[in-house]
Amino acid sequence: MIHTKHCIRVRYGETDPMKYVYYGNYAEYFEVARVELFRSIGMAYSDIEHRGIWLPVSEYKIKYLKPALYDEILEIHTYIKKIPSVRIEFEYEIFNSKGEKITQAQTTLFFMDAEKQKICRCPDFLTELMLPYFKS
């Protein structure tokens, strides 16, 4: 399993009139967390794209447990719990500054050959970076 943590401070422009994070901004938080997960295992997201692989989102599921608030520091935990094939599944948990879990979510992305515009398997260069995290 791959597990990373990334912190984000809620900016004023990300909130609604109640100073709660507007629900649409969570997708961006998860994108930041995914990019940082790839960076932590040794591959910048831009490098994946430069190698001709795109990762479009095909599914997004979220459960809001408590609101995230303006100026609060959020800790996003990101998980890959199984070795990807043509899809890669991410799970997320967001904790507020009190350590309370306030959100949980999942996204599924698929690998696409950018040139051919066709779905493909997880490229070997990514599989090789991920495999050590799944060995006992």
N, C-alpha and C positions, 0 to 999 in steps of 0.2 A: 504494500500500500504506500502511496505517496501522500504526504500530509504537509502542508505549508500554512504559515500564518502571515497575514499582512494587515497593517493598521491604516485606517483612513480617518481623517477628521471631517466631520460633516460641515460643509460650507453652507452659508446662508442661502445661496441661490439654489441649493438642492432641497430646500424645505418648502412646505406649504404655509398658509397663514397661521397654522397652529404651531409652527416650528418643528413639525414632524417631517422626516425625510419623505418626499413625494414618492409614491410607490414605483413610478417608472425609473427612478434613479438606481434602484437595486440592481437592475440588469447591468448597468455600467460598473457598479462596485464588483460584481462577479466577473466581469470581463477583466478588470484590473487584477483581480486575484488570480485568474487563469494565466494571464501574461506573466505575473510574478512567479507562479508555480513553474512554468516552463523555464524561466530565467534561473530559478533555483536549482534545477536539475542540469543546467548547462547549455540551454538553447533559447536564445531570444526569439520571441514570436516573429519578429521581422526576418530572422534567419530561416524560419520554417517557410515563410512566404517566398523568400528569395530562392529557396530550393524548389519552388513550384507547387507548394501544397497550401490549399486554403482550408479553413475550418469553419464552415457555416453552422450556425445553431439550428437544430431540427426540433428540439423540445426544451421547454422551460417550465419548471414547476416551482412554486414558492409558497411558503406558509409564514405569515406574519404573526409573531407571538406577542410582541410589544413594539411600540414605536421607537425608532432611532430619532434622536433629537439634535437640534442645531448645536454646533460646537462640541459635540460629544466625540470621543475617539472610539471608533469601532474596530474590533479585531475580527478579521474574516479568516476562518479556517477553511481550507480547500483540500479536498480529498479526491484521489483517483484510487478506487478500491479494486479495480481489475485491469488486467492488461488489455489495451484497446485492440480492436480488429479494424473494421471499417468505421466504427463509431468509437468515440471516447466519451465516457460519462464522468461528470464532475459532481461532487456533492459539496455543499457549503453550509457553514454555521456562522452566524454573526453574533458576537457577544458585545454588550455595551460596556461602558467604563466600570460598572459595578460587577462585571463578570457574569451577568445574566444572559442566557441565550435568548435573543430577540427575533431571530429569523432563521429559517432553514430552507434550503432550496436544492434543486438539481437541474443541471443542463446536460443535454446530449448534443454533441457536435459530430459531424462526419468528416472524413478526410476526402478532399477533392483534388484531383489533378487539375491545376489551374489552366494548363495549356489545352488539355483535352475536354475540360469541363465535365469530367466523369468522376463518379465516386471511386475511390481506391482504398486499398488496405493501408493501415498505419505504416508509414515508410520505415525502412530498416534503421535509418539514423535516429529516429525517435524511439523505436522499440529498444535499441541498444542502450539508450540513456535511461529508459524506465525499468528494464529488467532487474537491475541490482536491487531495486526497492521492493521487489516481489519475491526475492529469495529468502528463505527462512534462516 
